[in-house]
Amino acid sequence: MSICSLCEEQSKKSKNGKPHEYLRKVGELRIFKGKSPRGFEEQDYQCLTCKEKFTHSTDKNDLPWTLWRG
């Protein structure tokens, strides 16, 4: 199955972009601590429609929404 249009748009969202309606959290939130305010969080998501996987990161050096292509 190919990527759905919602996931295509999700991969282009900014840091403040919320997950689309069919993305569900997978696993636990990962918290990376550093010297304040350098800590950040990562959360994995999977689309219920096309099964694509994303990681959302609040790290300023990462892409906000990373699409994991298999």
Secondary structure as UniProt FT lines:
FT   HELIX           5..10
FT   TURN            11..12
FT   TURN            15..16
FT   TURN            21..22
FT   STRAND          23..32
FT   TURN            36..37
FT   STRAND          40..47
FT   TURN            48..50
FT   STRAND          53..57
FT   TURN            60..61
FT   STRAND          65..68
//
